[in-house]
Amino acid sequence: MFGILLLSLNLLRIQVIQAPMLREQAKAQQMIATNAAAPRRTIVDRTNDVLAIDRPVYTLFVHPIMFKETQETIAADLAPLVNQPVGALLEKFKQGETGIRIADTLTEDAANRIRELHLDGLDLTQEQQRLYPQQDLFAGIVGFVNQDRQGMGGVELTQEEILKRPDSAMQLNRSGDGSIIPIDLPEGFLQKDEQLLKLTVDSRLQRATQSFVQKQVEAYNAKRGTVLVMDITDGSLMAMASEPSFDPNKYYEAKPEALKDWVLTDLYEPGSTFKPVNVAIALESGAVQATDTFYDEGAIEVDGWPIQNNDFESEGGRGTLTIAEILKYSSNIGMVHMMHQLQSGLYYGWLERLGLGQESGVDLPGESAGQTKTYAQFTGSPIEPATTAFGQGFSLTPMKLLQLHATIANGGKLITPHVVQGLYSPDGKQTWQPQRPVPRQIFSRQVSQEVMQMMEEVVSDGTGKTAQIANYRIAGKTGTAQKADPSGGYIDGARITSFVGIFPADKPRYAVLAVFDEPQGENAFGGTVAAPVVKSVMETLITLEKIPPSVAVTP
């Protein structure tokens, strides 16, 4: 009876008093919490070429206290697998008795070969590593992830929540031998999420475009250069090549300034490439008609400030010019006279309607808003509308300029540039699409067509002749602008050359913008530096997209 009493008291102690503590201990033994770093979703281009993908890598730790072989033997076996000298491994073994980090980012093949050694005291931990197979080709678009697997640029940053796979943490039941018991598993445990984030860019076009930019930067010893290609029907970017670039696989080796995409972050005065936008404003407002003419003296003064054409010293004044001829010869004086027909307050309102002081809204990080004068500054001095007429006195990004030209080319709709198509399942079905602003009608289709016809003359018989392609109608505009000094004024001798091309001009589909910063040489202009690059890009597009020759112009 005494024994039974003791047993009863012990059962009471175990089942009642110690029950909560024992329950937690059992739960700890029977449950395994997993929080493995789930692979980020793969990023592909429009043709499903891989731009970013996760791969398993391994870190090797050693615990010398558990070695059953000599340290010399283990070091000799490991040396070829971790690509380290035997002596270096032996030195590391002396750092402690356990938990010594030997090698990082080992491949799965290397990890398997280490396991096959069947050595005690070795510990492999698996992690995910982001791999960028295209190296520096898409650095500005795709971006990179840091050591904490956080997106630090491009779509890796803007689409962070989309790229991270859900439900990476879970708790599983296991038996005494550690095997998983198939009860109470989380919903979808056996399902694999293989969705891909597809972009609008084309690797073939991007590779060719990057090559053209690199060659021209070297040829003119330019500080930097970029080319953007957009489908004007919806704003999708097909290429966005910049030089210099960096390898996102080794982002830590890049210079800090190389990690930002200056196409989005740095502002510049567009110069003459902005003139078609001004022509569209003047026509749409009713201030001028397409058949109007203006007198080009070659040089004038506005409110005491001298303004002249770029070629005034060699050509002088050109006399009476049509609006098409003003664009063809890139006449600053003609533009000033034309925009003077528009009241300055209304002019400023049109610039605001175009969002000149705002971002383009592209789905990439770090975009800067354009810089413009205030309403009081713009309307308070005649020199402000005058300089704006030929693309100076304000600044924007190359991306914003491309958006504005796409507005002219597509019939007057302001569209949002973008690189993200959406998420797609392995069988090609779209499962998610980002929401973008509804395009806004800015210019009428008639005005857009009138400006396009004028821009065609720039290429056929003006400053953009170097962009001509046989049997294809091209519209475009050159630009050679002084480079603004951050401290005020302009940098002596520094210029930014650019060219925007739209084709086919008879059925506009693509807009291509090239910008080169500080090209060197007396012959460095928009028509000599940027236009030939745009021509090469358009020829590549013709091949890739199988674009037929243009419809002949009816006399």
Secondary structure, DSSP 8 states (H G I E B T S, - for coil): -HHHHHHHHHHHIIIIISHHHHHHHHHHHHEEEE--------EE-TT--EEEEEEEEEEEEE-GGG-SS-HHHHHHHHHHHHT--HHHHHHHHTT-SS-EEEEEEE-HHHHHHHHTT--TTEEEEEEEEEE-TTGGGGHHHH--B-TT--B-SHHHHHTHHHHS-S---EEEEB-TTS-B-SSS--TTTT-----EEEES--HHHHHHHHHHHHHHHHHTT-SEEEEEEEETTTTEEEEEEEES---GGGGGGS-GGGGS-HHHH--B--GGGGHHHHHHHHHHHTSS-TT-EEEE-SEEEETTEEEE-TTHHHH---EEEEHHHHHHTT-HHHHHHHHTTS-HHHHHHHHHHTTTTS----SSTT----B---HHHHHH-THHHHHHHTT-SSBB-HHHHHHHHHHHHTTSEE---B-EEEEE-TTS-EEE-------EE-S-HHHHHHHHHHHHHHHHHSTTGGG-BTTB--EEEEEEEEEE-TTSSEEEEEEEEEEEEEE-TTS--EEEEEEEES--STT-SIIIIIHHHHHHHHHHHHHHHT---------
